[in-house]
Amino acid sequence: MILLVVDTQKGCFNESLYAFETVKNNIKKLIAVARENNVEVAYVQHDDGPGTDLDKLTDNYEVYEEFAPRAGEKRFEKNVNSAFHPMTGLTYYLNSKGEKDIITIGVSTDYCMDATIKSGFERGFNIYVPAYTNSTYDNPYFDKETAYKYFNEFMWGRRYAKIITMEDAIQLLQESGKGSQN
């Protein structure tokens, strides 16, 4: 099992997100539980290029302070929506470790999270999405709450991922950690 933290960067993780406080607290909790149980935490960061809100040469590119990576935790960079795009090396890395189970958390629900979840599924990974551990913004077609509910309550669980509670996610991390210590 691995905990994959997608695009929780300063340039896109802020109070404008749907259910911001709940999502922030849930992400912090899962990272803490993963670390306490020796479950790997890996980060994906999006680079939109020079002069953008997610320019890797700016502070906005860095992961939100409250759940920033620790020394030694893997980081993967992308400039496309899916964390599993060949450019990131994530698929190769996970396959080289024989890792198939991934708890996926982060932003934005309707962009990078959606692409990552579907791509991970297509590559044979078991994707788990805990409730209120991803979020997004309003867009011209639907508000952020509708976007969250559409993907989490309708789209992903029907084909691409297992939608689970926070309690189930914590239990998976704890059980996975016990297995890695034997």
C-alpha positions as CSV (number, residue, x, y, z in Angstrom):
1,M,0.0,0.0,0.0
2,I,1.1,3.5,-0.8
3,L,-0.5,6.9,0.0
4,L,-0.3,9.1,-3.1
5,V,-0.7,12.8,-2.5
6,V,-1.6,14.6,-5.8
7,D,-1.0,18.3,-6.5
8,T,-1.5,19.6,-3.0
9,Q,0.6,22.6,-3.8
10,K,0.5,26.1,-2.4
11,G,-0.6,27.5,-5.8
12,C,-3.8,25.3,-5.8
13,F,-4.5,24.2,-2.3
14,N,-6.4,27.0,-0.6
15,E,-9.6,28.1,1.1
16,S,-11.5,28.4,-2.2
17,L,-11.7,24.6,-2.4
18,Y,-14.9,22.7,-1.6
19,A,-15.0,21.6,2.1
20,F,-11.5,23.0,2.5
21,E,-11.1,22.5,6.3
22,T,-12.4,19.0,6.2
23,V,-10.3,18.0,3.3
24,K,-7.2,19.6,4.8
25,N,-7.7,17.9,8.1
26,N,-8.4,14.5,6.5
27,I,-5.3,14.7,4.3
28,K,-3.1,15.6,7.3
29,K,-4.6,12.7,9.2
30,L,-3.9,10.1,6.5
31,I,-0.4,11.3,6.0
32,A,0.2,11.1,9.8
33,V,-1.3,7.6,10.0
34,A,0.7,6.4,7.0
35,R,3.9,7.7,8.5
36,E,3.1,6.2,11.9
37,N,2.6,2.8,10.3
38,N,5.6,2.9,7.9
39,V,3.4,3.1,4.8
40,E,5.1,5.1,2.0
41,V,3.8,8.5,1.3
42,A,4.6,9.8,-2.3
43,Y,3.9,13.2,-3.7
44,V,3.0,14.3,-7.2
45,Q,3.6,18.0,-8.1
46,H,2.2,19.8,-11.2
47,D,4.4,22.2,-13.1
48,D,2.5,24.4,-15.5
49,G,5.6,26.2,-16.7
50,P,7.2,29.6,-16.3
51,G,5.0,32.5,-15.4
52,T,2.0,30.4,-14.2
53,D,0.6,29.8,-10.8
54,L,2.3,26.4,-10.7
55,D,5.8,27.4,-11.9
56,K,8.3,25.0,-10.4
57,L,10.7,27.9,-9.8
58,T,8.2,29.6,-7.4
59,D,6.9,29.1,-3.9
60,N,3.5,28.1,-5.2
61,Y,5.0,24.9,-6.7
62,E,5.9,23.7,-3.2
63,V,3.5,21.3,-1.3
64,Y,1.2,23.0,1.2
65,E,3.1,23.5,4.4
66,E,0.8,21.4,6.7
67,F,1.5,18.2,4.8
68,A,4.8,18.8,3.1
69,P,7.0,15.9,2.2
70,R,9.7,14.8,4.7
71,A,13.2,14.1,3.6
72,G,13.4,10.9,1.7
73,E,9.7,10.8,0.6
74,K,9.4,10.4,-3.1
75,R,8.3,13.2,-5.4
76,F,7.1,12.9,-8.9
77,E,6.7,15.8,-11.3
78,K,4.2,16.2,-14.1
79,N,2.9,18.8,-16.6
80,V,-0.1,16.7,-17.6
81,N,-3.2,15.7,-15.6
82,S,-2.4,12.1,-14.8
83,A,0.2,11.2,-12.2
84,F,0.5,7.9,-14.1
85,H,1.6,9.5,-17.4
86,P,4.9,7.9,-18.5
87,M,6.8,11.2,-18.0
88,T,6.4,11.0,-14.2
89,G,8.0,7.5,-13.7
90,L,5.4,6.7,-11.1
91,T,4.0,3.6,-12.8
92,Y,7.5,2.2,-13.3
93,Y,8.4,2.9,-9.7
94,L,5.3,1.2,-8.3
95,N,5.7,-1.8,-10.6
96,S,9.3,-2.2,-9.6
97,K,8.2,-2.4,-6.0
98,G,5.3,-4.8,-6.8
99,E,2.9,-2.2,-5.4
100,K,-0.7,-2.5,-6.5
101,D,-2.8,-0.8,-3.7
102,I,-2.9,3.0,-3.8
103,I,-4.8,5.4,-1.6
104,T,-5.1,8.5,-3.7
105,I,-5.8,12.0,-2.2
106,G,-5.4,15.6,-3.4
107,V,-6.6,18.1,-5.9
108,S,-8.3,18.9,-8.3
109,T,-11.1,16.4,-8.3
110,D,-12.3,17.1,-11.8
111,Y,-8.8,17.4,-13.4
112,C,-5.7,15.7,-12.0
113,M,-7.5,13.5,-9.5
114,D,-9.9,12.2,-12.2
115,A,-7.1,11.6,-14.7
116,T,-4.9,9.9,-12.1
117,I,-7.6,7.6,-10.8
118,K,-8.7,6.5,-14.3
119,S,-5.1,6.0,-15.5
120,G,-4.2,4.1,-12.4
121,F,-7.2,1.8,-12.9
122,E,-6.2,1.3,-16.5
123,R,-2.7,0.3,-15.5
124,G,-4.0,-2.4,-13.1
125,F,-3.7,-0.6,-9.8
126,N,-6.2,-0.9,-7.0
127,I,-7.2,2.7,-6.3
128,Y,-8.8,3.7,-3.1
129,V,-10.4,7.2,-2.6
130,P,-11.3,8.1,1.0
131,A,-14.2,10.5,1.5
132,Y,-13.4,14.2,1.6
133,T,-9.7,13.8,0.8
134,N,-9.9,15.5,-2.6
135,S,-11.5,18.8,-3.7
136,T,-11.9,21.2,-6.5
137,Y,-13.1,24.7,-7.4
138,D,-16.2,26.0,-9.1
139,N,-16.0,25.9,-12.9
140,P,-18.2,27.3,-15.7
141,Y,-20.3,24.1,-15.9
142,F,-20.9,23.2,-12.3
143,D,-20.1,24.3,-8.8
144,K,-17.4,22.7,-6.7
145,E,-19.8,20.7,-4.5
146,T,-21.5,19.2,-7.5
147,A,-18.1,18.4,-9.1
148,Y,-17.0,16.7,-5.9
149,K,-20.2,14.7,-5.6
150,Y,-20.3,13.7,-9.2
151,F,-16.8,12.1,-9.2
152,N,-16.8,10.7,-5.6
153,E,-20.4,9.6,-5.4
154,F,-21.2,8.7,-9.0
155,M,-18.3,8.3,-11.4
156,W,-15.2,6.7,-9.7
157,G,-16.9,4.1,-7.6
158,R,-18.8,2.6,-10.5
159,R,-15.7,1.5,-12.3
160,Y,-12.4,3.0,-11.4
161,A,-11.9,3.1,-7.7
162,K,-13.1,1.9,-4.3
163,I,-14.7,4.9,-2.5
164,I,-14.1,4.4,1.2
165,T,-14.7,6.2,4.5
166,M,-11.9,7.8,6.4
167,E,-12.2,5.1,9.0
168,D,-11.7,2.4,6.3
169,A,-8.7,4.3,5.0
170,I,-7.1,4.5,8.4
171,Q,-7.7,0.8,8.9
172,L,-6.1,0.0,5.6
173,L,-3.0,2.0,6.4
174,Q,-2.7,0.4,9.8
175,E,-3.1,-3.1,8.5
176,S,-0.7,-2.4,5.6
177,G,1.9,-1.1,8.1
178,K,1.6,-4.2,10.2
179,G,2.2,-6.4,7.2
180,S,5.3,-4.4,6.2
181,Q,6.9,-4.9,9.6
182,N,6.8,-8.7,9.5
